[in-house]
Amino acid sequence: MQDLYRRYGKGLTWAFIGLTFFWLAVLVILPDFTLFESSFRPYLPISEVGGPKDTYSINNYLRIFGGEVAMNIFGLDVMISPRVKVFLYTIWYSGMVTFVTFLIAYPLSYYLAKVVSPKSLPTLFLLLFVPLWVSEVLRSFAWWIILAFKGPLNGVLMALGVIEKEIRWIDGYSPVIVGLVYTYVLFMLFPLYNAMQSLDSNQIEAADDLGAPWWRIHWRVILPHAKPGIASGAVMVFMLSAGSLLVPAVLGSTTSGWFTQTIQGIMLEEQDWNSGAAFAFMLLIVCTLVVSLAMWIFRVKLSDIAK
Amino acid sequence: MSASIELDNVCCDFGNFRAVDHVNVTIQPGEFFSFLGPSGCGKTTILRMISGFTEPTGGVIRIGGKDVSGLRPNQRPTALIFQNLALFPLMTIWENIAFGLEVRGVDKVTRRKRAEELLALVDLHDSADKMVSQLSGGQKQRVAIARALAVEPAVMLLDEPLSALDLKLRQHMRAELRAIQKRTGVTFIYITHDQGEALAMSDRVGVMSQGRLQQVAGPRDIYNNPVNGFVASFVGENNILKGDVQNASEGRASFSTAIGTFTAKLPDSSAGKDLKLYIRPEHVILSAKPGAENSVPVTLTEVAFEGNFISVHAVTENGTDLVAELRNDGAGSVPTPGTQMHMTFDAANSSLLPDSTTAGA
């Protein structure tokens, strides 16, 4: 603050503070707070807004419990409301997407940070970035085409003789997972790359010299060092996946529902912004809880991630 | 446990650059051997080749008589101490030290016990459960040594491990390293660009320049009987005079220079080469009257009091600069600039040397 003042003078310093404050207060906190407030009020005709019926309650939140369907949770058959079911699936598969992006990004970032010669790095990063230039919609549709029943994937597999009959790929959650992994893998890769790049290569060599096999070097030296990077990547991928609307909409099927689609349905089709807001906040809160829980289990501090 | 190291015609090329050029040396078991040279002379490459991180492009390395080519670092009986130590910051001190044992599947109780024994060996008690960041530079140094000793290596390789420490600590750690080496009996190979460090600690020193080993000898010989100008200049200061050999016999020669003809040692290795006269400043005697031989009249130009010695710069009649170093005995008066005096040196303390024994070879 004082540093800013000394460096840029009075005018610019207040401009920075003012703009940051405007962005936070007017564009983030205020609209969110409005939604949060309205999530506790009933959905009423305009004439009744502010009337005797317009009282605070958690009825909107309880709407998630309407109806019953069967669901199998870790081998247990339970009856559960369809919205809760979609909600749980969204959290579960977002976690799975996060894990898969980690499995892909870890070896890749290790290769980029420690193996490849620095000369070819710019080219490799460019190759990684190119898909980001294409919009998310196009990329999702590209996967939709690849995975289509008469699409190229089935075609190639049949031509190679791996399968005899077309497989219906776009069914259940698999295509959604594929799409989300493809869309968000770079959000895992870059923090992981940054973390690994900051590891002194001598430590890897020292572990090697002391007799450690490659897997133990990863387990005891590289992985612990990369933990903050993994955490920051995982938080991003998990939050983005759980909040993704487009990928599940394009690559989803009748047997896959994403909670964002539920929220969208309530807000845009039922026009019930109050319940929609309640559902959105539920997703936000539960996702935050899941992230906090994961951070507690893996002993990561928030300050580690912010680095 | 210790082992000999044999470098047999070892070369290492990086593309067109020859980092190590036909190095031949045998290091005895239990010896403290230093490779001394300026940065970029190839000494670190030699260390990396012995430890297995770099493969030689020519020649053979034998450890304990066995050819180690193709063996991975973790298959060699060597332990490397890195210049920046490369301690694991996310492990405690004892976990650091016991890492090599953990890798070998030693159980936790034994590991802990061994780590504490090693901590005692390096004089670092009660630090087992601290983190690396809580230790001072010298303490980290000891942890790195203990970690390397834990795997009971036959050979310890040290890559300028003292360079990050301050002067006092560095001098203390020299003695410490030497003592640990004596206690464990492990062969130590030490890399440094600090001639004081190499001379003070080593049994033998190998001086390197441009990938070649210039001279291998005990510290005294390196300093008193350098084989060429490079070694003489790298391990100490010199007055260097150009001139021609007049007549040589029995290891001595008279040498005519622009400021007179002097007698000096003529090492066998110098025969038949373009030579210069090297005289160490501390071997120059300053007196009011000329000495019996090898004496030259000078005018003092600058007298610098350095504490333990006094550095006297002087100029001869024809403008040649000479330096003498006088020991500060506490009583003697310090000469003043402008005084006319004589500089004399003993033939036994001055050598006729080529610039480099390998130049043009």
Chai-1 contact restraints between the chains, C-beta under 6 A:
chainA,res_idxA,chainB,res_idxB,connection_type,confidence,min_distance_angstrom,max_distance_angstrom,comment,restraint_id
A,N202,B,F82,contact,1.0,0.0,6.0,A-B,restraint_1
A,N202,B,N84,contact,1.0,0.0,6.0,A-B,restraint_2
A,N202,B,A86,contact,1.0,0.0,6.0,A-B,restraint_3
A,Q203,B,A86,contact,1.0,0.0,6.0,A-B,restraint_4
A,A206,B,A86,contact,1.0,0.0,6.0,A-B,restraint_5
A,D208,B,P73,contact,1.0,0.0,6.0,A-B,restraint_6
A,D208,B,N74,contact,1.0,0.0,6.0,A-B,restraint_7
A,D209,B,P73,contact,1.0,0.0,6.0,A-B,restraint_8
A,D209,B,L80,contact,1.0,0.0,6.0,A-B,restraint_9
A,L210,B,F99,contact,1.0,0.0,6.0,A-B,restraint_10
A,L210,B,G100,contact,1.0,0.0,6.0,A-B,restraint_11
A,L210,B,V151,contact,1.0,0.0,6.0,A-B,restraint_12
A,G211,B,N74,contact,1.0,0.0,6.0,A-B,restraint_13
A,G211,B,G100,contact,1.0,0.0,6.0,A-B,restraint_14
A,G211,B,V103,contact,1.0,0.0,6.0,A-B,restraint_15
A,A212,B,V103,contact,1.0,0.0,6.0,A-B,restraint_16
A,P224,B,L90,contact,1.0,0.0,6.0,A-B,restraint_17
